[in-house]
Amino acid sequence: MKPKALVLLGLVLTLVLSAACAPKATPTPTSPPTIAPTKAPTEMPTEAPTKVPRKLTIWADELRAPVMEEVSKAFTAKYGVDVAVEMVPFGDMRDRLKVAGPAGEGPDIIMGPHDWLGELVSSGLLAPIDLGAKKELFLSAALQAFTYEGKLYGMPQMTENVALFYNPKLVAEAPKTLDELEKVAGQLESEGKVKYGFLIHAGDAYHFFPIMTAFGGYVFGRDAQGNYNPQDVGIDSPGSIAAAEWLDMMVKRGHLSKDVDWEVMHTMFQDGKAAMIISGPWALPRIKESGISYAVSKIPAGPAGEARPFIGVRGFMVSAFSKDLLLAQTFLTEFVATEEIMQRIFELDPGASAFLPVRERIKDPDTAAFAEAGENGLAMPAIPEMSTVWSAWGDAVTLIYQQRLSPDEAFKKAAEQIRTAIKGG
């Protein structure tokens, strides 16, 4: 066994033995947890401290804090290590970490979305995670989402993405292709059954993105290591412009309207005035409450193949200022990344699990449909340059809805604005 591996094993054994002496701890198991990584990250301590901290602190938002409080009880009961779960408002977590981390008063682990990576890694606030062989148990796209500059900085827990909602009383079967979708929408409109056969709310680039990919379009290309490359802007690529032309056609034929925003789109679907929309799992509560008949499906494919929506991934990240990096990462890789705990997290916080053994057993039809729709999705870029994209790209989509610029002009103008902003940045 390598010297470093002996040191890591010694640290874990020290932790377990000290736990056995604690007056209120339950008996320590004879088989202590062993860290999954075959090679420890460079930030990990190379020598065991004389006194091992016996506490982990986790920051989570108001929705996930109760979940982690519940599942962490099993870790404390088994290993005698206290886990303090602190509720930190979602919008405050990053700013508080910037102050509390370097001051030694921050958490060991935070729960949040992958698109925080660009800011947190560049600020030196996160330590990389090595999942070792357990990487195979996670959705590939989710791992890609938490990968920044070639290193993994998070352990995925849940994925989110948009899909197609349709009314089965109006549309017997979800369209398989965009051509079929346009045909069904036109027929429903001409027969007066609905005002709109299909809707995407006006000016929204995020919901339009999967249609772009169905035509072969993209936002950023990737380098040889698979990282998003801000020097390869694809807003004006042939596929993106082809998708913009499809959007223009849908507006010209009256299928889409500049007057339909997010709220109007959902209201029309809930009132039976729209047959199909693109939205995410966040819309499920209001759609269910409306009582409208609905089903969820993959977004129809296009000339270039499957539609690939952006995937947002939530998960666990380890603070670079953790007082015990080894303990924090062992908690994630040996305790959380197990079928029992991931299943329990899923039960307490339903969503499309990024942990494949749980994801493959999802029974709820809506959650399963969203998982299927995002199976081949693309991680939303977490690189800082993405902030320059949304405004210009969204404006281009809006200009097409308003019929103020041709698809070619709108998307080429947006791409040039993005390139100029990136160079200036």
Number of C-alpha atoms within 10 A of each C-alpha: 5 6 9 14 16 10 15 21 17 14 19 20 16 17 20 23 16 17 22 16 13 13 8 10 16 15 14 18 12 8 8 16 17 16 24 17 18 11 12 21 14 9 14 17 16 14 11 16 11 8 9 16 13 17 16 22 19 25 26 25 19 13 13 17 17 17 18 23 16 13 18 23 15 14 15 18 15 17 22 26 23 18 18 17 23 18 16 18 14 15 9 10 17 18 10 13 21 15 12 14 19 15 10 11 14 22 24 25 26 25 24 23 22 30 20 14 24 17 15 18 17 12 10 14 20 25 24 25 25 22 24 14 10 15 16 12 16 21 21 19 23 28 20 22 28 29 22 22 13 11 14 18 26 33 32 29 25 25 27 24 27 29 27 21 25 25 21 16 12 18 18 9 12 21 22 15 18 19 15 15 20 18 13 20 24 20 14 19 19 13 9 12 15 21 18 25 29 27 25 23 24 23 24 19 21 14 21 21 20 29 26 27 26 26 24 23 24 20 24 19 15 14 12 7 9 13 19 23 17 21 14 15 20 20 27 23 17 15 21 26 23 21 24 27 16 19 21 21 16 19 17 14 11 13 19 21 19 16 12 16 16 14 9 13 23 24 16 19 26 21 14 19 19 25 28 31 24 22 21 16 16 11 12 16 9 13 18 12 9 13 10 16 15 20 17 28 23 24 27 23 22 21 16 13 13 22 27 27 29 23 24 23 28 23 19 24 30 24 27 22 23 24 20 20 24 20 24 22 28 19 20 21 23 16 20 23 22 17 15 12 15 23 21 18 22 20 11 16 16 14 22 27 30 28 27 16 16 20 22 14 11 19 10 10 12 19 20 20 20 23 27 19 25 26 19 17 25 20 26 21 26 21 19 17 20 19 14 16 22 16 15 21 24 18 18 29 24 20 20 26 23 16 15 12 17 15 26 17 15 24 27 20 18 22 21 15 16 24 18 12 14 18 9 7 9
